[in-house]
Amino acid sequence: MGELWLMFRKELMDILRDRRLVTAVILPLILLPAMFGVFQSSSHSSRLAIGVINEDSGKYSKALVAFLERNGIAIDENSPVTLVIPAGFSEAIEEGRSPHLLIRTRLSSVFDFKTVKLAGTLKALVLRFGEGVLPSIRPEFRLYVGNDVLSIEPSRYVSALLRGAFAVPFVLFAIGIYAAQAIAASVAMEKEGKTLETLFTLPVSRRSIILGKILASVVFSLLVLASLSASFCLASLFSKHSSGHSAGVSVGTVPLIFLSAGTFLLFVLMLLTSLLVSLFTLDVRSALSVAGLVEVLYLIPLFVIFMGLDVSGVAALLVKADPGYAPILAFLSATSGNYITALGALIYLLLWNAVVLRLAVWVFESGALMTKSIDAGKLRWLVRVKI
């Protein structure tokens, strides 16, 4: 235990001496409080479909529907976004009164960005139609998320979540990519600086050396998490004074606990994965390049969700099997009250951590890192990822 403590202290001090790593602790305190207006709804998309309930028989309501169709909007009553034109809409325009419209939006989950963008596109088109009408049209919103009904624009709802509830997990994941890249250089720097052989001559077991590196990385992760928590508190204080749109926007404490726990476990998994692949590399450049490529695999579920891609069949199974999907699954399951599935997602991540940790220790103890040396310079066909 004494030798493990010595190796842990050495590795932690090496990490804290690296300015690139220390910035991962300091950066959230500066970055997160400034994260306002992160989400911007897209105003253009090809061949969109909305539902229309026209309770008005006047010429202006018919002109509005025709205008939407001319601008690529198809009418589909099964769409999660519905435009409700109330009775008296045309009469209000003719009498010089400001007419009201209702845009009803139902999100399948808080990550339903595709529907959010569709609602934003519909609003933009309604306002464009209203430019030729005096007085202007005032669209109102009714948002359905699970069992909650909110009078808020979908893009503002998601924006409030991103800069509030989701800020810590998302920024933790982003910084996890940066930190994992830096940790990947740990063993590679030992190789490149010819200090690894010196370590092996010390009266310390190889298991203690690698576990010391891993433990130092995890403690560093906890420092980043503490920094994120502090920055989240600061951002929350600023949000209360600078924006009134966050009122009533909440996804619940328990789902956020599951999301944060899952994201942290994924953060640790990224660190372990980077450390594992760096054992097989020749130098720091190769370690950063190969580790970066492997970490991209964890980003696939986020790409699919944020881009609103529709995947099915084998592709859907692969996305859901990706450890990067586990924090999202835990959150969505907890939101719907399915805590068994949410807990299962966290256990799934823990198993991945255990497997990668065991592999890293086995590779280090076997001495394979001294004979296996991947040189990224010879892999020119790969995209190189650098800090």
C-alpha positions as CSV (number, residue, x, y, z in Angstrom):
1,M,0.0,0.0,0.0
2,G,2.9,2.3,0.8
3,E,4.4,1.9,-2.7
4,L,1.0,2.6,-4.3
5,W,0.8,5.8,-2.3
6,L,4.2,6.9,-3.5
7,M,3.3,6.2,-7.2
8,F,0.0,7.9,-6.8
9,R,1.6,11.0,-5.3
10,K,4.2,11.1,-8.1
11,E,1.6,10.8,-10.9
12,L,-0.7,13.4,-9.3
13,M,2.1,15.9,-9.0
14,D,3.1,15.3,-12.6
15,I,-0.4,15.9,-13.7
16,L,-0.7,19.1,-11.7
17,R,2.6,20.4,-13.1
18,D,1.2,20.1,-16.6
19,R,-0.4,23.4,-17.6
20,R,-2.5,21.7,-20.2
21,L,-4.2,19.6,-17.5
22,V,-4.6,22.4,-15.0
23,T,-6.5,24.4,-17.5
24,A,-9.1,21.6,-17.5
25,V,-9.8,22.6,-13.8
26,I,-9.7,26.3,-14.3
27,L,-11.5,26.5,-17.7
28,P,-15.0,25.6,-16.4
29,L,-14.9,28.4,-13.9
30,I,-14.5,30.9,-16.8
31,L,-16.4,29.1,-19.6
32,L,-19.6,27.7,-18.0
33,P,-20.9,31.0,-16.5
34,A,-20.6,32.5,-20.0
35,M,-22.6,29.7,-21.7
36,F,-25.8,31.6,-22.5
37,G,-27.6,31.2,-25.8
38,V,-25.7,28.0,-26.6
39,F,-28.6,26.5,-28.5
40,Q,-29.8,28.2,-31.7
41,S,-32.8,26.8,-33.5
42,S,-32.3,26.1,-37.2
43,S,-34.5,28.2,-39.4
44,H,-34.1,26.1,-42.6
45,S,-34.7,22.4,-43.3
46,S,-35.7,20.4,-46.3
47,R,-39.2,19.0,-46.6
48,L,-40.7,19.4,-43.2
49,A,-44.1,18.3,-42.1
50,I,-46.5,19.9,-39.5
51,G,-50.1,19.4,-38.5
52,V,-52.6,22.2,-39.0
53,I,-55.8,22.8,-37.2
54,N,-57.6,25.7,-39.0
55,E,-60.5,26.9,-36.9
56,D,-60.8,30.0,-39.0
57,S,-62.5,30.1,-42.4
58,G,-61.2,33.5,-43.5
59,K,-58.9,34.3,-46.3
60,Y,-55.8,35.1,-44.2
61,S,-55.8,31.7,-42.6
62,K,-56.0,30.0,-46.0
63,A,-53.2,32.3,-47.2
64,L,-51.0,31.3,-44.3
65,V,-51.4,27.6,-45.0
66,A,-50.7,28.1,-48.7
67,F,-47.6,30.2,-47.8
68,L,-46.3,27.4,-45.6
69,E,-46.8,24.8,-48.4
70,R,-45.0,27.0,-50.9
71,N,-42.0,27.2,-48.5
72,G,-41.6,23.4,-48.3
73,I,-43.9,22.6,-45.4
74,A,-46.0,19.5,-45.9
75,I,-49.3,19.0,-43.9
76,D,-49.2,15.8,-41.8
77,E,-51.5,15.4,-38.9
78,N,-49.1,12.9,-37.3
79,S,-46.4,15.5,-36.9
80,P,-45.3,16.3,-33.3
81,V,-45.6,20.0,-34.3
82,T,-49.1,21.4,-34.9
83,L,-50.2,24.9,-35.9
84,V,-53.5,25.9,-34.5
85,I,-55.2,28.9,-36.2
86,P,-58.0,30.1,-33.9
87,A,-61.4,31.3,-35.0
88,G,-61.4,35.0,-35.7
89,F,-57.8,35.0,-37.0
90,S,-58.7,36.7,-40.3
91,E,-61.2,39.0,-38.7
92,A,-58.6,40.3,-36.3
93,I,-56.3,41.2,-39.1
94,E,-59.1,42.9,-41.1
95,E,-60.0,44.9,-38.0
96,G,-56.4,46.0,-37.3
97,R,-56.0,43.8,-34.2
98,S,-52.9,41.7,-33.5
99,P,-53.9,38.0,-34.3
100,H,-52.7,35.1,-32.2
101,L,-51.5,31.7,-33.3
102,L,-50.7,28.6,-31.3
103,I,-47.8,26.3,-32.0
104,R,-48.2,23.0,-30.1
105,T,-45.1,20.9,-29.8
106,R,-44.7,17.4,-28.3
107,L,-41.2,16.3,-27.6
108,S,-40.5,12.6,-27.4
109,S,-37.7,13.4,-24.9
110,V,-35.7,16.4,-23.8
111,F,-33.1,15.4,-26.4
112,D,-35.6,15.6,-29.3
113,F,-33.7,18.3,-31.1
114,K,-35.2,17.5,-34.5
115,T,-38.7,18.5,-33.3
116,V,-37.3,21.6,-31.6
117,K,-35.8,22.7,-34.9
118,L,-39.0,22.0,-36.7
119,A,-40.9,24.2,-34.2
120,G,-38.3,27.0,-34.7
121,T,-38.6,26.7,-38.5
122,L,-42.4,27.0,-38.3
123,K,-42.2,30.1,-36.1
124,A,-39.7,31.7,-38.5
125,L,-42.1,31.1,-41.5
126,V,-45.1,32.5,-39.5
127,L,-43.2,35.7,-38.7
128,R,-42.2,36.0,-42.4
129,F,-45.8,35.7,-43.4
130,G,-46.7,38.3,-40.8
131,E,-44.3,40.8,-42.3
132,G,-46.9,41.5,-44.9
133,V,-49.7,41.8,-42.4
134,L,-50.5,44.7,-40.1
135,P,-50.6,44.4,-37.2
136,S,-48.0,41.7,-36.8
137,I,-48.8,38.1,-35.9
138,R,-48.0,36.9,-32.4
139,P,-47.3,33.1,-32.2
140,E,-47.7,31.5,-28.8
141,F,-46.4,28.1,-27.7
142,R,-47.6,25.1,-25.8
143,L,-44.9,22.5,-25.1
144,Y,-45.6,18.9,-24.1
145,V,-42.7,17.0,-22.5
146,G,-43.8,13.8,-20.9
147,N,-46.6,14.7,-18.5
148,D,-45.6,18.4,-18.3
149,V,-47.3,21.1,-20.3
150,L,-45.4,24.4,-20.5
151,S,-46.1,27.7,-22.2
152,I,-42.6,28.2,-23.5
153,E,-40.9,28.1,-26.9
154,P,-39.1,24.8,-27.4
155,S,-35.8,26.3,-28.4
156,R,-35.8,28.4,-25.2
157,Y,-36.7,25.3,-23.1
158,V,-33.8,23.4,-24.5
159,S,-31.5,26.5,-24.2
160,A,-32.5,26.8,-20.5
161,L,-31.7,23.1,-19.9
162,L,-28.3,23.3,-21.7
163,R,-27.1,26.3,-19.8
164,G,-28.6,25.0,-16.6
165,A,-29.4,21.4,-15.8
166,F,-27.3,19.9,-18.6
167,A,-24.4,22.2,-18.4
168,V,-22.3,20.2,-16.0
169,P,-22.7,16.8,-17.7
170,F,-22.1,18.2,-21.2
171,V,-19.1,20.3,-20.3
172,L,-17.7,17.4,-18.2
173,F,-17.9,15.2,-21.3
174,A,-16.2,17.9,-23.4
175,I,-13.4,18.4,-20.9
176,G,-13.2,14.6,-20.6
177,I,-12.1,14.5,-24.2
178,Y,-9.4,17.1,-23.6
179,A,-8.2,15.5,-20.3
180,A,-8.1,12.0,-21.8
181,Q,-5.9,13.3,-24.5
182,A,-3.5,14.7,-22.0
183,I,-3.6,11.6,-19.8
184,A,-2.8,9.5,-22.9
185,A,0.6,11.1,-23.0
186,S,1.5,9.9,-19.5
187,V,3.1,6.6,-20.4
188,A,4.2,7.8,-23.8
189,M,6.2,10.6,-22.1
190,E,7.8,8.1,-19.8
191,K,8.9,6.1,-22.9
192,E,10.0,9.1,-24.9
193,G,11.9,10.6,-22.0
194,K,13.5,7.2,-21.2
195,T,12.3,7.4,-17.6
196,L,10.1,4.2,-17.9
197,E,13.2,2.0,-17.5
198,T,14.2,4.0,-14.4
199,L,10.7,3.4,-12.9
200,F,11.1,-0.4,-13.5
201,T,14.4,-0.4,-11.5
202,L,12.7,1.0,-8.4
203,P,11.5,-1.4,-5.6
204,V,7.9,-0.8,-6.8
205,S,5.7,-3.4,-8.5
206,R,4.5,-2.7,-12.0
207,R,0.9,-3.0,-10.8
208,S,1.5,-0.2,-8.3
209,I,3.0,2.0,-11.1
210,I,0.0,1.6,-13.4
211,L,-2.6,1.8,-10.6
212,G,-0.9,5.0,-9.4
213,K,-1.2,6.5,-12.8
214,I,-4.9,5.5,-13.0
215,L,-5.7,6.6,-9.4
216,A,-4.1,10.0,-10.1
217,S,-6.2,10.3,-13.3
218,V,-9.4,9.6,-11.4
219,V,-8.5,12.1,-8.6
220,F,-7.8,14.6,-11.3
221,S,-11.3,13.8,-12.7
222,L,-12.8,14.6,-9.3
223,L,-11.0,17.9,-9.3
224,V,-12.5,18.7,-12.7
225,L,-15.9,17.6,-11.4
226,A,-15.6,19.9,-8.4
227,S,-14.6,22.8,-10.7
228,L,-17.7,22.1,-12.8
229,S,-20.0,22.0,-9.8
230,A,-18.7,25.4,-8.6
231,S,-19.0,26.9,-12.1
232,F,-22.6,25.4,-12.3
233,C,-23.5,27.3,-9.1
234,L,-22.1,30.5,-10.6
235,A,-24.0,30.0,-13.8
236,S,-27.2,29.4,-11.9
237,L,-26.8,32.7,-10.0
238,F,-26.2,34.6,-13.2
239,S,-29.2,32.8,-14.9
240,K,-31.6,33.9,-12.2
241,H,-30.7,37.6,-12.8
242,S,-30.3,37.6,-16.6
243,S,-33.1,35.4,-17.9
244,G,-36.6,34.9,-17.0
245,H,-37.2,32.1,-19.5
246,S,-35.8,29.4,-17.2
247,A,-38.7,29.6,-14.8
248,G,-40.5,26.3,-14.6
249,V,-37.9,24.5,-16.7
250,S,-36.8,21.4,-14.9
251,V,-36.2,17.7,-15.6
252,G,-36.1,16.6,-11.9
253,T,-33.2,16.1,-9.5
254,V,-33.1,12.3,-9.8
255,P,-32.7,12.1,-13.6
256,L,-29.9,14.7,-13.4
257,I,-28.1,12.6,-10.7
258,F,-28.2,9.6,-13.1
259,L,-27.0,11.7,-16.0
260,S,-24.2,13.3,-14.0
261,A,-23.1,9.9,-12.6
262,G,-23.2,8.3,-16.0
263,T,-21.2,11.1,-17.6
264,F,-18.6,10.9,-14.8
265,L,-18.3,7.2,-15.3
266,L,-17.9,7.8,-19.0
267,F,-15.2,10.4,-18.3
268,V,-13.3,7.8,-16.3
269,L,-13.7,5.3,-19.1
270,M,-12.3,7.7,-21.6
271,L,-9.3,8.2,-19.3
272,L,-8.7,4.5,-18.9
273,T,-9.2,3.9,-22.6
274,S,-6.7,6.6,-23.5
275,L,-4.2,5.2,-21.0
276,L,-4.7,1.7,-22.4
277,V,-4.1,2.6,-26.1
278,S,-1.1,4.8,-25.1
279,L,0.7,1.7,-23.8
280,F,1.1,0.5,-27.4
281,T,2.3,3.7,-28.9
282,L,5.9,4.8,-29.7
283,D,5.8,8.5,-28.6
284,V,3.6,11.3,-27.3
285,R,2.4,12.3,-30.8
286,S,1.4,8.7,-31.6
287,A,-0.4,8.4,-28.2
288,L,-2.4,11.5,-28.8
289,S,-3.3,10.5,-32.3
290,V,-4.4,6.9,-31.6
291,A,-6.2,7.8,-28.3
292,G,-8.1,10.6,-30.0
293,L,-9.3,8.2,-32.7
294,V,-10.5,5.7,-30.2
295,E,-12.3,8.3,-28.1
296,V,-14.3,9.4,-31.2
297,L,-16.2,6.1,-30.8
298,Y,-17.7,7.4,-27.6
299,L,-19.0,10.5,-29.4
300,I,-21.1,8.6,-32.0
301,P,-24.4,8.6,-29.8
302,L,-24.1,12.3,-29.3
303,F,-23.6,13.0,-33.0
304,V,-26.7,10.9,-33.8
305,I,-28.9,12.7,-31.2
306,F,-27.8,16.3,-31.8
307,M,-28.0,15.9,-35.5
308,G,-31.4,14.4,-35.3
309,L,-30.4,11.3,-37.3
310,D,-32.8,8.4,-37.7
311,V,-31.0,5.1,-37.2
312,S,-32.6,1.7,-37.2
313,G,-31.6,-2.0,-37.4
314,V,-28.0,-2.9,-36.8
315,A,-26.9,0.8,-36.7
316,A,-29.4,1.5,-33.9
317,L,-28.1,-1.5,-31.9
318,L,-24.5,-0.4,-32.3
319,V,-25.4,3.1,-31.1
320,K,-27.2,1.8,-28.0
321,A,-24.4,-0.6,-27.3
322,D,-21.8,2.2,-27.3
323,P,-20.8,3.2,-23.8
324,G,-21.3,6.8,-24.8
325,Y,-25.1,6.1,-25.0
326,A,-25.3,4.8,-21.4
327,P,-25.5,8.2,-19.6
328,I,-28.3,9.3,-22.0
329,L,-30.2,6.0,-21.5
330,A,-29.8,6.4,-17.7
331,F,-31.2,9.9,-17.9
332,L,-34.2,9.1,-20.2
333,S,-35.0,6.0,-18.1
334,A,-34.9,7.9,-14.8
335,T,-37.1,10.7,-16.4
336,S,-39.8,8.1,-17.2
337,G,-39.5,6.5,-13.7
338,N,-37.8,3.4,-15.0
339,Y,-35.0,3.4,-12.4
340,I,-34.1,-0.3,-13.0
341,T,-33.0,0.4,-16.5
342,A,-31.3,3.6,-15.4
343,L,-29.3,1.7,-12.8
344,G,-28.6,-1.0,-15.4
345,A,-27.0,1.6,-17.7
346,L,-24.7,2.8,-14.9
347,I,-23.7,-0.8,-14.1
348,Y,-23.0,-1.3,-17.9
349,L,-20.6,1.6,-17.7
350,L,-19.0,0.2,-14.5
351,L,-18.4,-3.1,-16.3
352,W,-16.7,-1.3,-19.2
353,N,-14.5,0.5,-16.7
354,A,-13.6,-2.7,-15.0
355,V,-12.7,-4.5,-18.3
356,V,-10.6,-1.6,-19.6
357,L,-8.9,-1.2,-16.2
358,R,-8.1,-5.0,-16.1
359,L,-6.7,-4.9,-19.6
360,A,-4.5,-1.8,-18.9
361,V,-3.0,-3.5,-15.8
362,W,-2.5,-6.8,-17.6
363,V,-0.7,-5.1,-20.6
364,F,1.5,-3.1,-18.3
365,E,2.4,-6.1,-16.2
366,S,3.1,-8.3,-19.2
367,G,5.7,-6.0,-20.6
368,A,4.0,-5.8,-24.0
369,L,4.4,-2.0,-23.9
370,M,8.1,-2.4,-24.3
371,T,7.7,-4.3,-27.5
372,K,4.5,-2.9,-29.0
373,S,5.1,0.5,-30.4
374,I,2.5,2.0,-32.8
375,D,4.0,4.9,-34.7
376,A,1.3,7.4,-35.8
377,G,3.8,8.7,-38.4
378,K,3.3,5.5,-40.4
379,L,-0.5,5.8,-40.2
380,R,-0.9,8.7,-42.5
381,W,-4.3,7.6,-43.6
382,L,-5.7,8.2,-40.2
383,V,-6.9,11.6,-38.9
384,R,-4.5,12.8,-36.3
385,V,-5.9,14.3,-33.1
386,K,-3.7,16.6,-31.2
387,I,-4.0,18.9,-28.2
